[in-house]
Amino acid sequence: MNEALRLAMNEAGHTAQTLAERVGVDRKTTTRWLVKDHIPHPAHRTAAADALGVDKEDIWPDTSRRRNPVWFRPWQEFEREATSLRSYQSVVLPGLLQTEAYARAVLSSGGMRGRTEVDRLLATRLSRQAILTKEDPPQFVAVVDEVALRRPVGGRETMRQQAHALLAACEAPHVRMHVVPLTVGAYAGLNGPFVIGTGPDHRMAVYLDSQLEGEMVSTPNDVAAILAAWENVRGEALSHWQSVDLLREVAESWT
């Protein structure tokens, strides 16, 4: 239950039906905001807050922003509003699809971070996953190297749960996954991971990660270079349904 939304509705004298009428959505939608704490589309957040006479951040606080480093915030803002996200990962699975156990294993690997920092980064990563479950989610296409599915990150049980979580995610109409099989030799993805985002205004930006910090780039030449890399990695990958079949095989291998 979104307690802040419930209180605001009570104080304003609104029901799920009357708020839906003011915002211009179905009553089932406002009920999901209330009962399941789904995050509405930005325009609907604004309209609902205006109808209730409150600040939208009081109902849907951006708790992840203050936990993120400064260099990550430009991409965080862009990612939140994106209409499509195309992610390529060669070593680990995409953060938006990681289970809590898998993400913790990745973030704590090598013992280079203390528990407090791991917990902070984990909370941020898990909160970002609401992007894929909000009312109007972006189209999300992930290309991953088969190596990421075979590496025992966190142990066999963690990998088994992660594989089943990926299979569940692939059932959503806005999520597609493609696996580059181990039989593929050298290809553009070996140069490193990236995410391509497209905003509601059709502007494109790219997020590049590294051992130290990530970087968001949006100049035409940089975007064109990463788009070319995307075409290469996508061309080497299996189809979505072939990849799902491989995921099922991988899930069985971790039992």
C-alpha positions in Angstrom: 0.0 0.0 0.0 1.2 3.5 -0.9 0.4 5.1 2.4 1.3 8.6 1.3 -1.1 8.3 -1.6 -3.9 6.9 0.5 -3.6 9.8 3.0 -3.5 12.4 0.3 -6.6 10.9 -1.3 -8.5 10.8 2.0 -7.6 14.4 2.8 -8.7 15.5 -0.7 -11.9 13.5 -0.6 -10.9 11.4 -3.6 -11.5 7.7 -4.3 -9.7 5.6 -6.9 -12.6 6.3 -9.3 -12.7 10.1 -8.9 -8.9 10.4 -9.0 -8.9 8.3 -12.2 -11.4 10.7 -13.8 -9.4 13.7 -12.9 -6.1 12.2 -14.2 -7.7 10.6 -17.3 -6.9 7.0 -16.6 -8.8 3.8 -15.8 -9.8 3.2 -12.2 -7.8 0.0 -12.2 -4.7 2.1 -12.9 -5.2 4.3 -9.9 -5.9 1.2 -7.8 -2.6 -0.2 -8.8 -0.9 3.0 -7.8 -2.5 2.7 -4.4 -2.5 -1.0 -3.6 0.5 -2.2 -5.5 2.5 1.0 -5.2 3.1 1.1 -8.9 4.9 4.2 -10.1 2.8 6.2 -12.6 4.0 7.8 -15.8 5.6 11.2 -15.0 2.7 13.1 -16.6 0.2 11.1 -14.5 2.2 11.7 -11.4 2.0 15.4 -12.0 -1.7 15.3 -12.8 -2.5 13.2 -9.7 -0.5 15.5 -7.4 -2.2 18.5 -8.8 -5.6 16.9 -8.3 -4.7 16.1 -4.7 -3.1 19.4 -4.0 0.2 18.0 -2.9 3.8 17.8 -4.2 4.3 14.7 -6.3 7.6 14.0 -4.5 5.6 13.6 -1.3 3.7 10.7 -2.8 6.4 9.2 -5.0 9.7 10.3 -3.5 12.8 9.8 -5.5 14.7 7.9 -2.8 17.3 6.6 -5.2 18.6 10.0 -6.3 20.4 10.9 -3.1 22.0 7.5 -2.9 23.6 7.7 -6.4 27.0 9.3 -7.1 26.9 12.6 -8.9 28.3 11.2 -12.1 25.4 8.7 -12.4 22.6 11.2 -12.0 22.4 12.5 -15.6 21.9 8.9 -16.8 19.5 8.1 -14.0 17.3 11.0 -15.1 17.5 10.0 -18.7 16.9 6.3 -18.0 13.8 7.1 -15.9 12.1 9.0 -18.8 13.4 6.8 -21.7 10.9 5.1 -24.1 13.4 2.5 -25.1 16.6 1.0 -23.6 19.0 -1.3 -25.4 21.5 -2.9 -23.1 24.6 -5.0 -23.9 26.5 -6.9 -21.2 29.4 -9.2 -21.8 30.4 -10.3 -18.2 27.4 -9.7 -15.9 23.6 -9.5 -16.5 21.8 -6.2 -16.9 21.3 -4.4 -13.6 17.6 -3.9 -14.4 17.1 -7.7 -14.5 19.3 -8.8 -11.6 17.8 -10.5 -8.5 18.8 -9.2 -5.1 21.1 -12.1 -4.4 22.9 -11.8 -7.8 23.2 -8.0 -7.5 24.7 -8.3 -4.0 27.2 -10.9 -5.2 28.3 -8.6 -8.1 28.5 -5.5 -5.9 30.5 -7.3 -3.1 32.8 -9.2 -5.4 36.5 -9.0 -4.6 35.8 -7.6 -1.1 36.6 -4.1 -2.4 33.4 -2.5 -0.9 32.3 -2.4 2.7 28.9 -3.8 3.7 27.4 -0.3 4.1 28.4 0.7 0.6 27.2 -2.5 -0.8 23.8 -2.1 0.9 23.5 1.4 -0.4 24.4 0.5 -4.0 22.1 -2.6 -3.8 19.1 -0.5 -2.7 19.8 1.9 -5.6 20.0 -0.8 -8.2 16.8 -2.6 -7.0 14.9 0.7 -6.9 15.8 1.4 -10.5 14.1 -1.8 -11.5 10.7 -0.1 -11.0 11.4 1.4 -14.5 10.3 -1.9 -16.0 7.2 -2.4 -13.9 5.8 1.2 -14.0 2.5 1.9 -15.8 4.2 2.9 -19.1 7.5 1.0 -19.2 10.2 1.5 -21.9 10.8 -1.2 -24.5 13.8 -3.0 -23.0 16.1 -5.1 -25.2 19.0 -6.9 -23.6 21.9 -8.6 -25.4 24.1 -10.7 -23.1 27.1 -12.9 -23.7 26.4 -16.5 -22.8 29.5 -16.2 -20.5 27.3 -14.1 -18.1 24.8 -16.9 -17.9 27.4 -19.6 -17.2 29.6 -17.8 -14.6 28.6 -19.0 -11.0 28.1 -15.5 -9.5 26.9 -16.0 -6.0 26.8 -19.8 -6.3 24.5 -22.3 -8.0 21.3 -21.4 -6.1 21.8 -17.7 -6.8 22.3 -18.5 -10.5 19.3 -20.9 -10.6 17.0 -18.2 -9.2 18.5 -15.6 -11.5 17.9 -17.7 -14.6 14.3 -18.3 -13.6 13.9 -14.5 -12.9 15.1 -13.8 -16.5 12.6 -16.3 -17.9 9.8 -14.5 -15.9 11.0 -11.1 -17.2 11.0 -12.4 -20.8 7.3 -13.1 -20.5 6.6 -9.3 -20.5 5.7 -7.9 -23.9 8.1 -5.0 -23.5 11.2 -7.1 -22.5 13.3 -9.0 -25.1 16.5 -10.9 -24.5 19.1 -12.1 -26.9 22.1 -14.3 -26.1 25.4 -14.2 -27.9 26.4 -17.9 -27.8 29.8 -19.1 -26.8 30.4 -20.4 -30.3 30.8 -16.8 -31.6 34.4 -15.6 -31.9 35.6 -12.1 -31.7 32.8 -9.4 -32.0 32.2 -5.8 -31.2 30.9 -6.6 -27.7 34.3 -7.6 -26.5 35.2 -3.9 -26.3 32.9 -3.4 -23.3 29.2 -3.0 -22.2 26.9 -0.1 -23.0 23.3 1.0 -22.8 21.5 3.0 -25.5 18.5 5.0 -24.4 15.9 6.9 -26.4 14.0 9.6 -24.8 10.3 10.7 -25.4 11.7 13.5 -27.7 13.6 10.9 -29.7 16.9 12.2 -28.3 19.4 9.4 -27.8 22.1 8.9 -25.2 24.6 6.2 -24.3 25.8 5.0 -20.9 29.3 3.5 -20.7 30.5 1.8 -17.5 34.1 1.2 -16.2 36.0 0.1 -13.1 36.0 3.7 -11.7 32.8 5.4 -12.8 30.2 5.5 -15.6 29.8 8.1 -18.3 26.9 9.3 -20.3 27.6 10.5 -23.8 25.2 12.0 -26.4 27.3 13.6 -29.2 26.2 12.3 -32.6 29.6 10.7 -33.4 29.6 8.8 -30.1 26.0 7.7 -30.4 26.7 6.6 -34.0 29.7 4.5 -32.9 27.7 2.7 -30.2 24.8 2.1 -32.6 27.2 0.4 -35.0 28.4 -1.7 -32.1 24.8 -2.6 -31.2 24.1 -3.7 -34.7 27.1 -6.0 -34.5 26.3 -7.6 -31.2 22.6 -7.9 -32.0 23.5 -9.6 -35.3 25.6 -12.2 -33.5 22.9 -13.0 -31.0 20.2 -15.6 -31.0 16.6 -14.7 -31.5 14.5 -13.9 -28.5 12.8 -17.3 -28.4 16.0 -19.2 -29.1 17.5 -17.3 -26.2 14.6 -18.2 -24.0 15.2 -21.9 -24.9 18.8 -21.4 -23.9 17.8 -19.8 -20.7 15.7 -22.8 -19.8 18.7 -25.0 -20.4 20.9 -22.8 -18.3 18.3 -22.8 -15.5 18.3 -26.6 -15.5 22.1 -26.7 -15.5 22.2 -24.8 -12.2 19.9 -27.2 -10.3 
